[in-house]
Amino acid sequence: QRATGDSNAAAVAASRGLALLRESATGGNSDPELRYLTLGALATLGAYEVAANQISQGTIHMRESAEGMDQLVAEFPENTLYQRQQMLSWSHVADVLSGEGQTEEAVHALEHSVAIARKMFAADQADARAGSDLGIALTYLAEVLPEAQYARKQAVLAEAIQMLRNATQRNPKNVQGKSFLAEATFHLGDAFSAGNDKKRAVSSWFEGMAMADKLTGTRSVTLVDAYTSACRRLGQDAGERGDRKVAEGYAKKVQDFGGLKGQNPKANVPRVLAAQGSIYYALARSSAATGDDSKRATELLHQS
């Protein structure tokens, strides 16, 4: 069902699987591995329910799974597998809450996730994976924080970048870490921009693009979003200055990065077109405007 994209059918199947696991746990069976599998199945069910637009029920199940992992880790505090799943569980809960506009609750869930990741890293600072996990958790937290909290965003992202840079230096094959390092750098630029520090914002966006351009393979949706946003801002700025060559260069970079090499090119199309349209709209209002700029901007924005 998952392969066909039928989330409703997948949720039904996941519910049956969960029922079987719970049935195995009857009669006082408190085996921790069985509990771990059951909590994982509960989280999977919640994810499918969310995908099937059963948001409320899905959120309840995902939160129940995360809280169950809290209890399991409390009983087995040395089990790093349980700890990592506990961290990820709260991150997934936060993702749903954020998508539903429940920012404050999402922040609390991610703060819990960060605390877990920080504890794991403190237990073994030589573990590059633990450092990468902490950097990723911090990046997620910064993304959810309100824009008005740009000073906190800057501090959180600075730590995330440090953790991810160290982790990827220790393990150069950590592609996920490198992707999040670029993403965190883009978001640091956004936080600087929110604080009216244009010079450092531009510097961070340039640095993020340089990192992202070196990545091989497909790029995650969130990285494409961050890259596209940076190109749009820089392209608009160039367009407003009347620098057509630079502005159109960013319009092309957006297409090349998100439209061709993104993880989901079709999903990226609206973002790419909107960014390009915004750049041509800026050119249309500049001293370098031509008769085609306004028309092209309108067409791109309409298509997006």
Salt bridges, closest charged atoms under 4 A:
GLU49 OE1 - HIS61 ND1 2.68
GLU64 OE2 - ARG22 NH2 3.32
ASP70 OD1 - HIS112 NE2 3.17
GLU75 OE1 - ARG35 NH1 2.94
GLU105 OE1 - ARG63 NH2 3.15
GLU111 OE2 - ARG152 NH2 2.88
ASP133 OD2 - ARG84 NE 2.73
GLU143 OE2 - HIS187 NE2 3.19
GLU159 OE2 - ARG118 NH1 2.57
GLU183 OE2 - HIS187 NE2 3.81
ASP190 OD2 - HIS187 ND1 3.63
ASP190 OD1 - ARG233 NE 3.77
ASP197 OD2 - ARG200 NE 2.73
GLU207 OE2 - ARG165 NH2 3.25
ASP213 OD2 - LYS253 NZ 3.32
ASP225 OD1 - ARG271 NE 2.40
ASP237 OD1 - LYS198 NZ 2.91
ASP237 OD2 - ARG241 NH1 2.55
ASP243 OD2 - ARG241 NH2 3.95
GLU248 OE2 - ARG244 NH1 3.40
ASP256 OD2 - LYS252 NZ 2.70
ASP293 OD2 - ARG244 NH2 2.46
